[in-house]
Amino acid sequence: MAYNTKPILVDVDGNPISQYFNPDTDSYEAVLGGSGANRVILYNADGSINNSLSLVPILDKLNQLTGTVIDEETRKSNEITRQSNEDVRISNEDIRNNNEISRVENEGVREENELSRQETISEFRVWEDYNNSKTYKPLNKVFFQGSSYICILESAGNAPTNETYWLMIAKKGQDGSGIGDMLKSVYDTNDNGIVDNAEKVNGFTVESNVPSDAKFTDTIIDVANNLEETEIGKALDASQGKALNDNKLNKSGDTLENYREKLTTLTGLTPDVDLSQSNVFKLTLEGATTLSISNPSIDVSHSFTLYLIQGATAYAMTFPANVKWMNGEIPDLSTPNKTYRLLFDTIDGGVTWHASFGGAF
């Protein structure tokens, strides 16, 4: 049988010396080969030496066992390395995730900036009239009072004349080719912002034959007040044309009224005499009727005429309480097929109306 060997001794070179168990001495002894070399002797069961058996399988098994131990230590070392690498991988993955979050955020900022850039380009191409309710951003361009401006600071409600927010890039032209509606070199010759030459003053057409020394600060009232009663023809001279403006009096300055009689036909059982519409009224009674009066001229005298018509059937007529009749009596207006002419006037703006009977036909 073969005995186990255990390399517990080494030679002078540090190599392990093979040993065997000697039953005679009950101990492990070094195996000596030829010429002092190490060797292993195999014995049969009867104790005789067996030179036919090979140590190769035994040595192979020993190598396998030794290799298994070495492989396990290597595996443990590799596992430690793997775990360390995994920790590094996880850390790198966290960094990658954080970088991806930052990348997504930066992409959002980039997209917003690109949108703002595109809007700025689009806005820069646009010219528009200034809108006081709109918020303008830098590079927006507007027209204002005939001049052109570009925004330099975002704001709303600040007119382009405010140099904090706007920069003028083109002033209203002097040659009449701009947006303005007035040729400044003609109408404002001294560039002081006051009209020097005009076709109309206060809405009235300036006649072409106005004297060259006339001043628009002089009013027709001032001229009229200087007239003398004995001077005939001073107010109107053939060389001067009209001395009065249309619809103006030369002395008081009051407006001339375009006045003429106007007829309004009233209907219904509660007709209203609206003095803002006319001053002559016609009413055919169709039943018991109550009259009202509205819109007289305040604080001045006013008058109107009412033609009251009774048909085949006469109906009662009621007048406002502030109508006072001549002699204190309301005339008889109840005859069928009659037309009555009634006259009304007031001297206190319609507080009291004085009425009189003008006859019947």
Secondary structure, 3 states (H helix, E strand, C coil): CCCCCCCCEECCCCCEECEEEECCCCEEEECECHHHCECCCCECCCCCECCCCCCHHHHHHHHHHHHHHHHHHHHHHHHHHHHHHHHHHHHHHHHHHHHHHHHHHHHHHHHHHHHHHHHHHHHHHCEEECCCCCEECCCCEEEECCEEEEECCCEECCCCCCCCCEEEEECCCCCCCCCCCCCHHHHCCCCCCCCCCCCEECCEECCCCCCCCCCCCCCHHHHHHCCCCCCCCCCCECCCECCCCCCECCCCCCECCCCCCCEEEECCCCCEEECCCCCEEEEECCCCEECEEECCCCCCCEEEEEEEECCCCCCCEECCCCEEEHHHCCCCCCCCCCEEEEEEEECCCCCCEEEEEEEEC
